[in-house]
């Protein structure tokens, strides 16, 4: 069966999107998703998303990791599917949609290439040695480091993601370095099992963890540089709970086409 797809990217985090409001894709197996996401034998992407109907919402986001498994929340994917919904004429400038971690609100610019996505509230940040561990829709490990540009993120991230603590469920590993008023972040993502150019839930986790690390409270804005560009996180922190968390950045259509599923 031939099906239309759209390729989007948000700060270098790239995704394959399919309009499934008519339930054209009734079932897609792990091997099919992995092949579609393969950069040599498929379209190539960090994940695949289905946009589906959901009563009470503008749409539902169904997300698959590049390894073919259905994934947890993807922040940059969430921003890209908002841009996709605008492209399809489902929404104008604001939306409410459902993802695996719950309800999300978002706003998109008139030009359609800048998306501000509200993330879930976060109350718990734990420590693993000097690192921080928290869930921003997906689980994250956040570690301050030096000389990040030259760090072997793949091997160091792989080792942490597959250690005795995290091997069974997996975790995304973020290495962080101070960068002016913000931070430079590189991320090893579970599900992709490699470094990606950006990770939305990851940079969100970094911003929250660094606010706790620096004992900041109030309304905070944190610019973050990733390999694929620049993102922004803004939130409120009262010393106990992080709320009104927004992940902001670009979301752009790369190309569209057809593929056999």
C-alpha positions in Angstrom: 0.0 0.0 0.0 1.4 3.4 -1.0 0.9 6.1 1.6 1.7 9.8 1.8 4.3 11.0 4.3 5.9 14.3 5.3 9.4 14.8 6.7 9.8 17.5 9.3 12.8 18.6 11.4 13.1 20.6 14.6 16.6 21.8 15.4 18.0 18.8 13.4 15.7 16.3 15.2 13.9 14.8 12.2 10.7 12.8 11.9 8.4 11.1 9.4 4.8 12.1 9.8 1.6 10.5 8.5 -1.9 11.9 8.5 -3.8 8.9 9.9 -7.2 10.6 10.6 -8.9 8.2 8.2 -7.2 5.2 9.9 -5.3 4.3 6.7 -2.5 2.8 8.8 -4.4 0.3 10.9 -1.4 -1.6 12.1 2.3 -1.0 11.7 4.9 -3.4 13.1 8.3 -2.7 14.7 10.3 -3.9 11.7 8.3 -1.7 9.3 8.9 1.4 11.4 12.6 0.6 11.8 13.0 0.2 8.1 11.2 3.5 7.3 13.4 5.3 9.8 16.6 3.8 8.4 18.8 6.4 6.8 20.1 4.0 4.1 17.2 1.7 3.3 14.2 4.0 4.2 13.3 7.7 4.4 15.5 8.3 7.4 14.4 9.8 10.7 14.8 9.9 14.5 11.2 8.7 14.8 7.8 8.2 13.1 4.5 9.9 14.1 0.9 9.3 13.2 -1.5 12.2 13.5 -4.9 10.7 14.5 -8.4 11.8 15.5 -9.2 12.0 19.2 -12.5 13.2 20.7 -12.2 16.5 22.6 -8.8 17.3 21.1 -7.5 18.8 17.8 -5.6 15.5 17.2 -3.7 12.7 18.9 0.1 12.1 18.5 1.3 8.5 18.3 5.0 8.3 18.4 7.4 5.5 17.4 11.2 5.5 18.1 13.6 4.8 15.2 14.1 1.3 16.5 10.4 0.6 15.9 9.1 0.6 19.4 6.3 2.9 20.4 8.0 5.7 22.4 7.3 8.0 25.3 6.9 11.8 24.7 9.1 13.5 22.2 9.3 17.2 22.6 10.7 18.2 19.2 8.4 15.6 17.7 5.5 17.4 19.5 6.5 20.7 18.0 6.8 19.2 14.5 3.4 17.6 14.7 1.9 20.9 15.6 3.5 22.4 12.5 2.1 19.5 10.5 -1.4 20.0 11.9 -1.2 23.7 10.8 0.0 22.6 7.3 -3.0 20.2 7.1 -5.4 23.0 8.1 -6.5 21.3 11.3 -5.4 24.2 13.5 -4.5 27.9 13.1 -2.2 29.4 15.8 -3.2 27.5 19.0 -3.9 23.8 19.7 -4.7 21.2 22.3 -3.6 17.7 21.5 -3.2 14.4 23.3 0.2 12.5 23.5 1.3 9.5 25.5 2.1 11.6 28.6 -1.2 13.5 28.6 -2.6 16.8 27.3 -0.4 19.4 25.6 -1.1 22.9 24.6 0.9 24.7 21.9 1.1 27.9 19.9 2.6 28.3 16.5 3.8 31.5 14.7 1.9 32.9 11.8 4.7 31.8 9.5 4.3 28.3 10.9 7.9 27.6 11.7 8.2 28.5 15.4 6.4 26.4 17.9 6.0 26.9 21.7 4.9 23.6 23.3 3.8 23.3 26.9 5.3 20.3 28.6 4.1 18.4 31.7 4.8 19.7 35.2 7.8 18.2 37.0 8.1 17.7 40.7 10.7 15.1 41.2 14.4 15.4 40.4 16.7 12.7 41.9 20.4 12.3 42.0 22.7 9.6 40.6 26.0 10.6 42.0 26.6 14.1 40.6 24.1 13.6 37.8 20.4 14.5 37.9 17.6 12.1 36.9 14.1 13.3 36.0 11.1 12.6 33.7 9.9 15.4 31.4 7.6 13.1 29.4 10.6 10.8 28.8 13.3 9.7 31.4 16.5 11.7 31.4 20.0 11.6 32.9 21.7 15.1 33.1 25.4 15.4 33.7 27.5 18.6 33.8 30.8 18.2 31.8 33.7 20.1 30.3 35.0 20.1 26.7 31.6 18.9 25.5 32.4 19.7 21.8 35.1 16.9 21.8 33.4 14.5 24.2 32.7 10.9 22.9 29.0 11.2 23.5 28.1 7.9 21.8 30.3 5.7 23.9 29.9 7.5 27.2 26.1 7.8 26.6 25.8 4.2 25.5 27.6 3.0 28.7 25.3 5.0 31.0 22.1 4.0 29.1 23.1 0.3 29.3 24.5 0.2 32.9 22.8 -2.0 35.5 20.6 0.8 36.7 19.1 1.8 33.4 19.5 -1.1 31.0 16.1 -2.6 31.3 13.9 0.5 30.7 16.5 2.7 29.1 17.3 6.4 29.7 18.3 9.4 27.6 21.7 10.7 28.5 22.4 14.5 28.4 25.8 16.0 28.7 25.7 19.7 29.6 28.2 22.6 29.5 27.7 26.2 30.4 27.4 28.4 27.3 27.0 32.2 28.0 23.6 32.8 29.6 22.5 29.2 28.8 23.9 25.8 28.0 25.3 23.6 25.3 23.7 20.1 25.3 24.5 16.9 23.5 22.2 13.9 23.9 22.4 10.1 23.5 18.8 9.0 22.9 17.3 5.6 23.8 15.2 4.2 21.0 17.5 5.9 18.4 20.4 4.3 20.4 22.7 7.1 19.2 23.4 10.7 19.5 20.8 13.0 17.9 21.1 16.6 16.8 18.5 17.7 19.4 16.2 16.2 22.0 13.3 18.3 23.2 12.5 16.5 26.4 16.2 16.4 27.0 16.9 20.1 26.8 13.8 20.6 29.0 15.3 18.2 31.5 18.6 20.1 31.4 17.0 23.5 32.0 15.1 22.2 35.0 18.0 20.3 36.5 20.3 23.3 36.1 17.8 25.6 37.8 17.8 23.2 40.7 21.6 22.9 40.6 22.0 26.7 40.7 19.2 27.2 43.4 17.1 29.4 41.1 13.4 30.1 41.6 10.8 32.3 40.0 10.2 32.6 36.3 13.2 31.4 34.4 14.2 31.4 30.7 17.0 29.2 29.6 18.5 29.3 26.0 20.1 26.1 24.9 22.4 25.3 22.0 22.3 21.9 20.4 24.1 20.4 17.4 21.1 21.2 15.2 20.6 24.9 16.3 19.0 26.8 19.2 16.1 26.0 21.5 14.5 27.9 24.4 12.9 26.7 27.6 10.9 28.9 30.0 9.2 27.8 33.2 8.2 28.7 36.7 9.9 27.1 39.7 8.7 27.6 43.3 11.4 25.5 44.8 9.3 22.3 44.7 7.4 22.1 41.4 8.3 23.2 37.9 5.2 24.4 36.1 4.2 26.4 33.0 7.1 24.7 31.2 7.4 25.6 27.5 9.8 24.2 24.9 10.3 26.6 22.1 12.0 26.3 18.7 11.8 25.8 15.0 9.8 23.1 13.2 10.1 23.0 9.4 8.8 20.8 6.6 11.7 19.2 4.7 9.9 17.3 2.0 7.0 15.0 1.3 6.4 11.9 -0.8 5.0 8.4 -0.9 6.2 5.1 0.5 5.0 1.6 0.5 3.9 0.2 3.9 
